[in-house]
Amino acid sequence: MADVVELITQDHRTLEELFDELQKDTERRPELLDKVAALLTAHSRAEEERVYPVVAKDAGERDEAEHGTEEHHEAEDMLERLRAMPPEGREFEEKLKEFIDAVKHHVEEEESDILPALREAVSAERLQELGAAFAERRREELTGGSGSGSGSGSGEQTKDEVYEEARELDVHGRSTMNKDELVKAVDEKR
């Protein structure tokens, strides 16, 4: 499996391809916006939950991780406004350009600052582990379920997911904690 940096970069290239299609194929815009929304949301959630905590702790890039999260939320808001508009006309074109520019700016920052810092801070083995965690979380978001039956549909993490985040944040005593204790400890560590 590819490491987390490679997986994130692959998603970036896929989004850029979708942006090109959006700009050229006006007939398919609603369908393409749905694809962009699904990928962007899954990608963002997987980064925020599986990668950014490690970026903040191990790479010492807490501010960059927080900034990346803010940019994710801004892009998602812009996308939702786009999806609510008729997909033709000058206003749509302007908003589409703003959205694409914002995402490309985020991608550039991530690929020039965050991902190199992560690659430098953790081992190749850890990058592989993060890749697996990122891919699994991304898949869960794209398929609409956690795979465990508990918490699905609500966006709530399973105990195993919270435990994994606690492990990434090096929460001491995590193996003896119940889910609520893990959530509290993870929140305090962030």
C-alpha positions as a printed Julia matrix, in Angstrom:
190×3 Matrix{Float64}:
   0.0    0.0     0.0
   1.09   3.57   -0.65
   2.11   5.71    2.28
  -0.09   8.53    3.55
   1.75  11.25    1.64
   1.27   9.37   -1.64
  -2.43   8.74   -0.93
  -3.11  12.37   -0.06
  -1.24  13.53   -3.15
  -3.23  11.1    -5.33
  -6.47  12.6    -4.02
  -5.16  16.08   -4.83
  -4.48  15.06   -8.45
  -7.94  13.47   -8.72
  -9.57  16.68   -7.46
  -7.6   18.7    -9.99
  -8.83  16.42  -12.79
 -12.41  16.86  -11.57
 -11.9   20.64  -11.53
 -10.78  20.54  -15.16
 -13.89  18.56  -16.09
 -16.12  20.97  -14.13
 -14.76  23.92  -16.04
 -15.11  22.24  -19.46
 -18.25  20.08  -19.24
 -21.1   22.39  -18.23
 -23.71  19.68  -18.89
 -22.29  17.36  -16.21
 -21.7   19.98  -13.51
 -24.27  18.7   -10.99
 -22.85  15.15  -11.24
 -19.25  16.4   -11.09
 -20.0   18.63   -8.09
 -21.41  15.57   -6.32
 -18.18  13.68   -7.05
 -16.05  16.58   -5.83
 -18.16  16.86   -2.67
 -17.85  13.15   -1.88
 -14.09  13.06   -2.41
 -13.4   16.38   -0.7
 -15.43  15.42    2.38
 -13.91  11.94    2.68
 -10.4   13.28    2.13
 -10.84  16.1     4.64
 -12.32  13.89    7.37
  -9.58  11.3     6.94
  -6.87  13.97    7.16
  -8.43  15.73   10.14
  -9.0   12.54   12.12
  -6.05  10.36   11.13
  -3.25  12.57    9.84
  -3.46  16.06   11.32
  -3.16  14.88   14.96
   0.18  13.26   14.01
   1.22  16.36   12.05
   0.49  18.48   15.11
   2.24  16.22   17.62
   5.08  14.48   15.82
   5.91  17.1    13.18
   5.31  20.04   15.54
   2.99  21.65   13.02
  -0.08  22.28   15.21
  -0.77  25.69   13.63
  -0.52  24.27   10.11
  -2.85  21.39   11.01
  -5.4   23.8    12.48
  -5.1   26.06    9.44
  -5.59  23.06    7.14
  -8.75  22.11    9.02
 -10.08  25.67    8.69
  -9.4   25.6     4.96
 -11.25  22.27    4.64
 -14.32  23.77    6.29
 -14.17  26.91    4.14
 -13.92  24.81    0.96
 -16.85  22.65    2.04
 -18.96  25.76    2.71
 -18.05  27.21   -0.69
 -18.9   23.91   -2.36
 -22.31  23.71   -0.71
 -23.12  27.24   -1.91
 -22.05  26.21   -5.43
 -24.21  23.11   -5.36
 -27.23  25.24   -4.45
 -26.77  27.52   -7.47
 -27.89  26.97  -11.06
 -24.77  25.5   -12.75
 -24.59  28.13  -15.48
 -24.14  31.85  -15.68
 -21.59  34.37  -14.58
 -22.18  34.09  -10.83
 -21.66  30.32  -10.9
 -18.47  30.73  -12.95
 -17.1   33.26  -10.45
 -17.94  31.11   -7.43
 -16.52  28.02   -9.14
 -13.25  29.84   -9.8
 -13.08  31.04   -6.16
 -13.69  27.49   -4.92
 -11.1   25.92   -7.22
  -8.53  28.61   -6.35
  -9.13  28.07   -2.61
  -8.68  24.29   -2.88
  -5.58  24.63   -5.06
  -4.1   27.08   -2.53
  -4.74  24.54    0.24
  -3.18  21.74   -1.82
  -0.1   23.86   -2.48
   0.34  24.64    1.23
  -0.17  21.03    2.2
   2.26  19.68   -0.38
   4.95  22.29    0.32
   4.67  22.52    4.15
   2.59  19.9     5.94
   3.42  16.73    4.03
   7.2   17.32    3.87
   7.21  18.05    7.63
   5.29  14.83    8.28
   7.62  12.78    6.04
  10.63  14.18    7.89
   9.15  13.65   11.37
   8.02  10.02   11.22
   9.44   6.74    9.97
   8.56   5.12    6.66
   6.74   2.43    8.63
   4.65   5.05   10.42
   3.82   6.7     7.07
   2.54   3.3     5.9
   0.44   2.91    9.06
  -0.98   6.4     8.58
  -1.7    5.52    4.96
  -3.76   2.53    6.04
  -5.63   4.58    8.65
  -6.23   7.41    6.17
  -7.46   5.01    3.48
  -9.79   3.21    5.88
 -11.34   6.42    7.21
 -11.68   7.8     3.7
 -13.38   4.58    2.58
 -15.79   4.72    5.53
 -16.79   8.26    4.59
 -17.24   7.37    0.91
 -19.31   4.27    1.65
 -21.38   5.95    4.36
 -20.61   3.61    7.25
 -18.09   2.74    9.89
 -18.26  -0.96    9.13
 -18.99  -1.77   12.77
 -22.67  -0.92   12.98
 -22.19   1.33   15.98
 -22.21   5.04   15.47
 -22.79   4.76   11.75
 -24.66   7.59   10.18
 -23.98   9.97   13.05
 -20.33  10.65   12.27
 -19.45   9.29   15.73
 -16.19   7.4    16.03
 -16.08   3.83   17.26
 -14.07   3.0    20.36
 -11.39   1.45   18.13
 -11.16   4.65   16.11
 -10.84   6.79   19.23
  -8.29   4.34   20.61
  -6.22   4.64   17.41
  -6.27   8.43   17.7
  -5.27   8.12   21.38
  -2.38   5.87   20.33
  -1.29   8.41   17.72
  -1.39  11.14   20.35
   0.48   8.9    22.83
  -2.25   9.03   25.48
  -0.93   7.14   28.5
  -3.2    4.5    30.07
  -5.36   4.26   26.95
  -5.58   0.48   27.07
  -7.54   0.62   30.33
  -9.93   3.42   29.27
 -13.51   3.08   28.1
 -14.69   5.01   25.04
 -15.83   8.11   26.96
 -12.52   8.29   28.82
 -10.63   7.91   25.54
 -12.64  10.74   23.92
 -11.92  13.02   26.87
  -8.2   12.15   26.91
  -7.9   12.69   23.14
  -9.67  16.06   23.4
  -7.3   17.12   26.18
  -4.21  16.02   24.18
  -5.17  17.96   21.05
